Amino acid sequence: MRNVCRVVDLKSDMPTVEVARSRLNAAITDAKKSGVAVLKVIHGYGSSGVGGALRDAVRASLRRRRKDGLVREIIHGEKWDVFDERTRKLLDEHPDLGRDADLNRSNEGITVVVL
């Protein structure tokens, strides 16, 4: 049985934006090879309370990966909610994701990536 979701913690050791992007790209490649369907990327929100450089850079990188066809869907943590249409669609595909601790918490420090 394949693992549906893998957590990628990009913020724990406070890397530079370039290091975080490199790790994100490696995580996407590895997840695709391993048959993982979803990545939950932890990038943090930023200590200033207005969003951080890492979050913004990771999300921009993910948008590019979606344009390139490497990523199917991106759900920002603040939209990772059962009232969001994309979230409901993903939960229909993978009901086990309904147990995710960040679901319905409006966590701007994460992004859910559908591969």
C-alpha positions, 0 to 999 in steps of 0.5 A: 500500500502506498503512503498517501501523504508525506510531510516536508519540514522546510523551516525547522533549521531555518534554511535560506530561501535557495536551500529551501527551494532545493529541498522542496524540488528534491522532495517533489522528485522523491515523492513522485518516484515513491508514489506519494500523492500529497506533500504537506510542506511546512514553511512557517508563516514568518515571525513578523506576523505578516508572512515570511520570505520562505513561505512566499518563495516556496509558494512561488516555486510551487506555482512554477512547478504547477505550470511545469506540470510537476504539481497538480494542485496547491492548497494554501494552509489557510484554505486547507478547510472542508469548506474549500472546494479543492480540499473537499475534492482531495479528501474525496480522493484520499479520505485519510487526509481528513485526520490531518491535524492542520485541517480546518485550522487556517494554518498559513505556515503550511501548504498542501501539494497534490502531485 
